[in-house]
Amino acid sequence: MKTNIKKQLEKQGHRFIGDHGSVKICRWTRKSLVDEGVCYKEKFYGIKSHLCCQMSPWLGCENKCLHCWRPIEIDFNKVKSREIKKPSDIINESINFQRKLLTGFKGNKKVNKEKYKEAQEPMQFAISLIGEPTLYPKIGEFILELRKKRKTIFLVSNGLNPEVLKKLDKEDSLPTQLYISLNAPNKEFFDKWHKSNVKDAWKKYNKSLDILKDLKSKTRTVLRMTLVKDKNMKDIQVDGYVKLIKKTNPDFVEVKGFVSVGFSRQRLGYDMMPTHEEIKEFADKLVKELKKVGLKDYKILDEHEVSKIVLIGEGMKEMKIKD
């Protein structure tokens, strides 16, 4: 990684784990510690924001998505095999960095002392910070190690490694909640949007959607949409999204508005950020069309206005994750 990019990321709060991992304190973790609000994950699923570790075991990704906040112009994929860290080391370093990054809160008069004490041992791992986690060769072992420590695990994938999803299923190493990003309604738009370096990316992506449907009884499944105004949230695109949602039949669909932060500001400005009302309108359209294709149990379950996100799901599905 180029030194100047690494310094920029460190300035933004990243701490690097070897050559291929990273951890960063989420702003909602910070807000929760001073009782100023919680993440939508807590509102929707019961995940405690002050106990969440936002990280990734792998910096590299096959895509260069237009809306991605990371520096897609930099190749993070070059890691030598001898440099790959063990799952236990990544977990321990993530927790240690989390503790160090939270040290400043100890002297903050506004901090909730009980939450600060609890936050020293994060119980939720949000594997969604940067890069594509299924590229980490030991991702199954990583999830199993987290399970041994009684952590909940949310893993967000781009869906380009269906063979890894199959392996996670076969080895009984699925996360608590498995996400696949859904940002494009068809192959033409998918190729333009993601700029993937993987051959047959659309075909592999659809294979992952098929697998996700089969995993529904084994883990909680989610399609995660990041919508950019005047780009991938046009009315004409709704039918394409509906077909992919029907194909996958996930437990939940997160419809979230793009936020112009990090390096994405160089590609998509603030005027491309949809309002929460626009996200709600789009979610309403999706629900209406889903009912027309037979998915009558899908409805809007909740929303988190500050994060500009609406949760769609099957009405009978339990939203909260039980300890």
Protein Blocks (a to p, Z undefined) as FASTA:
>chain_A
ZZklmmmmmmnopacehjlbccdddfklmmmmnonaccfklmmnopafklcccddfbfbd
fbdcfklmbdfkbcfkbccfklpccfklmmmmmmmmmmmmmmmmmmpmkbcfklmmmmmm
ccbdcdfkgojfklpmklmmmmmmmmmnopacddddehlammlmmmmmmnopacfbdcdd
dfbfbfklmmmmnopabehklmmmmmmmmmmmmmmmmmccdddddddehilmcfklmmmm
mmmmmmnopabdcddddddehjllmmmcfklpccfklmmmmmmmmmmmmmmnopambccf
bdcfklopacdddfklcfbacZZ
